[in-house]
Amino acid sequence: MQNLRQDLTYALRQLRRSPGFAAVAVMTLALGIGANTAIFSLLDQALLRALPVDHPEQLVVLEGTGKAWEGGTSTHGGDAEAYFSYPMYRDLLSKASPKVMTGMIATSPAEFDITYRNASQIQSGEVVSGNYFTLLGARAYKGRLLTASDDTAPGANPVAVLSYSFWQEHMGGDPSLLGQAVSLNGHPFQVIGIAAPGFHSAVWGEMPSLFVPMSMLDQASPGKGVRLTSHRDRWMNILGRLAPGVTAESAQTSLAPLWHALRAEELKAMGKRSPRFVREFLDNSRLLLLPGAQGFSYQRGGLKTPLLVVMAMALLVLVIASVNVGSLLLVRSAGRVREFSLRSALGAGQGRILGQLLLEGLLIGVFGGCVGLLLAPVALHALVHQLAGPDNATAFSAELDARVLAFNFAAALLVSLIFSLAPALQLRRPDLAVTLRGSNSSASGGMLSLRRVIVCAQIGLSVLLLVASGLFVRTMQKLRSVDVGFNATHLVGFSIAPQLAGYTVERTPALAEEIERTMAALPGVDSVAATTTPELSGSSHGGNISIEGYTPAPDEIVDVEKVYVNPGFLRAMQVPLLAGRTFTAQDDATHPQVTIINEALAIRYFGSVRNAVGKRVMDGGSNKPVYDTEIVGVVPNFKQSSIRDAVEPTVFQTLAQAGVKRFPTQIYFYLRSELPAASEISSIRRTMQQVDPVLAIDDVRTLDEQIDINLANDRLTELLAISFGLLATLLAGIGLYGVLAYVTEQRTREIGVRIALGSSRAAISGMVLSDVLKLAGISIAVAIPMALGLARLLKSQLFGVSASDPMTFISVTILVAMVAVVSALLPARRAANVDPIEALRTE
């Protein structure tokens, strides 16, 4: 302990004697550790952290494989195989052995029009089975949570549980709300409890404002109550809890016969099907039990790869920072060779000297970790703000928890050990006689080679990061330049959910027409579009159709996107016609059904655009189809769901011909106006208050803003990639400068001799520059093949850019060479200005 205390005191004194070195080393590490801590916090929350429930390790997510399916599938994200029908859930729950699984819960998101104290707002919610909170082991903050007795007969239990954040932010934390009724979609629901703070959902990434029982589905999603009895409608997710001591693998094996029997019953109800359908639906179908400690997620699939990529880039930055500090320590230790040789001559063992060096490195690492901990929350807050939706809702927290703190200091200790090894290896066998005479020769051979290797590693790693950054920048350039197929400028949008506000399906078409007329009369409005599919929001609605004259392959399903629009939709979106005509006011329920299709559908099934006009189709499939819908027009392909996604074959029909059964619960309006967006948004809100003050509006924003939201994740990845790439390049430049400055100092006598013998100052500068270009060339030559391999791993995240994009690789090579030359300018100038008389006196 006495030795440790002495070494610690000496280490602190050494850092105080070199404040510049200490500041540079600590800040270099702080940048790397702070960046890693912030990114790890996001990765931990999205991919690693368990749900805040009892024994999350016992939870499993159910998936039912099998390519064949007959019926509807409504997904909100993730694989369609993770969605089940409600009858299937009830059968699994009642027939699975409690020795295998102690229970299963069902959940599905829903939108609610909440009216409280004469104010309406659209909020997201969750429709859950009655055992939801009980099986998860969630707690109530006030009141009670849902139980199985709250989920009995359809429509019999109008009760709701509010989330803590919604209760605080939108209800003012009013404790008297318990036991009171609030209006949900025009129906009174009694608030029975408030969920505990920190619990959001069993579905990670969702932030529901309230929970209602599954038996209230028809009130939560008007017209969807039939789903409670339909075996052919997949729309909800299932999580189960394994019995104590049971593994997911053994439970999956135990449930296999039950799953096969239940699928066989569903197949029997479908009637006769082809052998291929039977094979895919029954024989090749499996019930999978996947790890569920982190819950199910609609977002995780899209976040996983970008987060892992960014985390890998942050780790590379930390490695470069560590190498840079190691290089600084090498330069610093060159001036301490005499000191450590003297200590060795006086009897200090190698262990004591090694311990001293490790302790000094550890102090730098701890200080770097502490400063990084100050930088991490700032970076994390900025990242969470970028990831937040338009209403600032996000499942990510900007708070650092114990796991993240542990990661921060573990990273600090690990890099301390790594960069402390360089000077320790350098000084492990000093030549006492040579060193004590004051010669630096021992400090110039092997140490110089080691420093060159370190610099090459820094440059190579920065090349890897810059290539990744360049590819993401090029991807973002391509995404921004994508022609979405319509004119997004001067478009302001909003949505309504009439049925959630109490409107019947029969009254909704008239309401939509009234809103369209009212909005068209506003000053500055040129045209109004109405649609069931919001533009570039990631949403889509599909189904199958039958096409006259087209014979599908066995078991082939002609799947298309289905969009219902008003007659003014194409004009407002400024989408031209390729053939035929547009919709008119006469295309209503009293006239024959017509459709307009996109170019992708026309080319795939009719061979050309003009061949499609006049042909007929039918919604759905049948052995005896009645082709009751005529194709009257064809439009160019335009993006609807996402800028990244390919355009799918699409059919457009008028809202007036949608029919009662197919009429949407949510309608989106887009106004084309030359007035400023803020002014138009104010007019929209004021006008909708006049139309119906109870009818809440949502998604009020310009379409340009919606495009920015659609590209938010790509933009964040680009920003982080650029930041890490530039930081790595800066660190590599600093490291290169440090080595060149040291080399120049070591070669002072040689340079003086060269100048004395007649070498020009330009030749001396060229010697230094050629040295640095040689180092950079070797580094780039080694790093480029590695960068090509890395780029292939990033291929799924690129758009419109090859993994071997020549522009990126050429630009990175030029940039790194420029940084190398700039780093060498000052050492080269110093070398050229060496006074030969003074240089020859140095030894």
Secondary structure, 3 states (H helix, E strand, C coil): CHHHHHHHHHHHHHHHHCHHHHHHHHHHHHHHHHHHHHHHHHHHHHHHCCCCCCCHHHEEEEEECCCCCCCEECCCCCCHHHCECHHHHHHHHHHCCCCCEEEEEEEEEEEEEEEECCEEEEEEEEEECCCHHHHHCCCEEEECCCCHHHCCCCCCCCEEEECHHHHHHHCCCCHHHCCCEEEECCEEEEEEEEECCCCCCCEECCCCCEEEEHHHHHHHCCCCHHHHCCCCEECEEEEEEECCCCCHHHHHHHHHHHHHHHHHHHHHHHCCCCHHHHHHHHHCCCEEEEECCCCEECCHHHHHHHHHHHHHHHHHHHHHHHHHHHHHHHHHHHCCHHHHHHHHHCCCCHHHHHHHHHHHHHHHHHHHHHHHHHHHHHHHHHHHHHHCCCCCCCCCCCCCCHHHHHHHHHHHHHHHHHHHHHHHHHCCCCCHHHHHCCCCHHHCCHHHHHHHHHHHHHHHHHHHHHHHHHHHHHHHHHHHCCCCCCCCCCEEEEEECHHHHCCCCCCHHHHHHHHHHHHHCCCCEEEEEEECCCCCCCCCCEEEEEECCCCCCCCCCCEEEEEEECCCHHHHHCCCCCEECCCCCCCCCCCCEEEEEEHHHHHHHHCCHHHHCCCEEEECCCCCCCCCEEEEEEECCCCCCCCCCCCCCEEEEEHHHCCCCCCCCCEEEEEEECCCHHHHHHHHHHHHHHHCCCCCEEEEEEHHHHHHHHCHHHHHHHHHHHHHHHHHHHHHHHHHHHHHHHHHHHCHHHHHHHHHCCCCHHHHHHHHHHHHHHHHHHHHHHHHHHHHHHHHHCHHHCCCCCCCCHHHHHHHHHHHHHHHHHHHHHHHHHHHCCCHHHHHHCC
